Amino acid sequence: MANELNTLEDDQRKFVSNVSHDFRSPLTSIKGYVEAMLDGTIPTENQEKYLKIILFETERLNKLTESLLELNKYGKRGVMLDISKFDINHTIKMTAQTFEGICKDKRISIELILTGQTLFTNADISKIQRVIYNLLDNAIKFSPPGSTITVETTVKNEKIFVSVNDRGIGIPKESLGKIWERFYKSDLSRGKDKTGTGLGLAIAREIVLSHKENINVISTEGVGTKFIFSLPLCNQEDE
């Protein structure tokens, strides 16, 4: 029990440290630019540029706060799920379309390899859409220009498996067990992930687990990363 308490205390200390770091950085930036505008260090004609930076940092803080609140909700037992029957293939197509702009800018393509014209599951559609969004967002952040991200659905043993596979920087072996932790960012990702909260994968995992399903990762440094999660298969004729 003493070891468990020490581990819990270490986890809490690490969590508070990470929260403080992720809030302090944008707040320091905002404070510095506002003070520089007020004392005249930044002249009026140059203020628009720095106001845009302040807006960007404010949006980052807002995103961080919303993600924290969402993750806290999933952390409670008995989170409410709005279960319904829906076509996961259609949900994947619609979610992938939301990334068209950023993919065009980064010269990244998303390839969909979907089983059947339709593929039905029983789950909370809005939350599963968030899982797909978070996994695609993560894949795009760490994919090099000109590469392809593959999203695939397969069926096995009355389960649907959804995978998101990138050809990015990969995850170091020693970091694989930590990627689900709140705020965790590997040393390789910190330089590339300028806007992330470090909460996307933690939220995705909590959503999948709340459905009593599983999510896993396979990654090789310098080759790419594949996330795969399961959903229950629902026959088209089932109500």
Secondary structure as the mmCIF struct_conf table of DSSP 4:
data_model
#
loop_
_struct_conf.conf_type_id
_struct_conf.id
_struct_conf.beg_label_comp_id
_struct_conf.beg_label_asym_id
_struct_conf.beg_label_seq_id
_struct_conf.end_label_comp_id
_struct_conf.end_label_asym_id
_struct_conf.end_label_seq_id
HELX_RH_AL_P HELX_RH_AL_P1 ALA A 2 LEU A 38
TURN_TY1_P TURN_TY1_P1 ASP A 39 GLY A 40
BEND BEND1 THR A 41 ILE A 42
HELX_RH_3T_P HELX_RH_3T_P1 THR A 44 ASN A 46
HELX_RH_AL_P HELX_RH_AL_P2 GLN A 47 GLY A 75
BEND BEND2 LYS A 76 LYS A 76
TURN_TY1_P TURN_TY1_P2 ARG A 77 GLY A 78
STRN STRN1 ILE A 83 ASP A 87
HELX_RH_AL_P HELX_RH_AL_P3 ILE A 88 GLN A 97
TURN_TY1_P TURN_TY1_P3 THR A 98 PHE A 99
HELX_RH_AL_P HELX_RH_AL_P4 GLU A 100 LYS A 106
TURN_TY1_P TURN_TY1_P4 ARG A 107 ARG A 107
STRN STRN2 SER A 109 ILE A 113
BEND BEND3 THR A 115 GLN A 117
STRN STRN3 PHE A 120 ASP A 124
HELX_RH_AL_P HELX_RH_AL_P5 ILE A 125 LYS A 141
TURN_TY1_P TURN_TY1_P5 PHE A 142 PHE A 142
HELX_LH_PP_P HELX_LH_PP_P1 SER A 143 PRO A 144
TURN_TY1_P TURN_TY1_P6 PRO A 145 GLY A 146
STRN STRN4 THR A 148 LYS A 156
TURN_TY1_P TURN_TY1_P7 ASN A 157 GLU A 158
STRN STRN5 LYS A 159 ASP A 166
BEND BEND4 GLY A 168 ILE A 169
HELX_RH_3T_P HELX_RH_3T_P2 LYS A 173 LYS A 178
TURN_TY1_P TURN_TY1_P8 ILE A 179 TRP A 180
BEND BEND5 GLU A 181 GLU A 181
TURN_TY1_P TURN_TY1_P9 ARG A 182 PHE A 183
HELX_RH_AL_P HELX_RH_AL_P6 ASP A 187 ARG A 190
TURN_TY1_P TURN_TY1_P10 GLY A 191 LYS A 192
BEND BEND6 LYS A 194 THR A 195
BEND BEND7 GLY A 198 GLY A 198
HELX_RH_AL_P HELX_RH_AL_P7 GLY A 200 SER A 210
TURN_TY1_P TURN_TY1_P11 HIS A 211 LYS A 212
STRN STRN6 ILE A 215 THR A 220
TURN_TY1_P TURN_TY1_P12 GLU A 221 VAL A 223
STRN STRN7 GLY A 224 PRO A 232
STRN STRN8 LEU A 233 LEU A 233
TURN_TY1_P TURN_TY1_P13 GLN A 236 GLU A 237
#
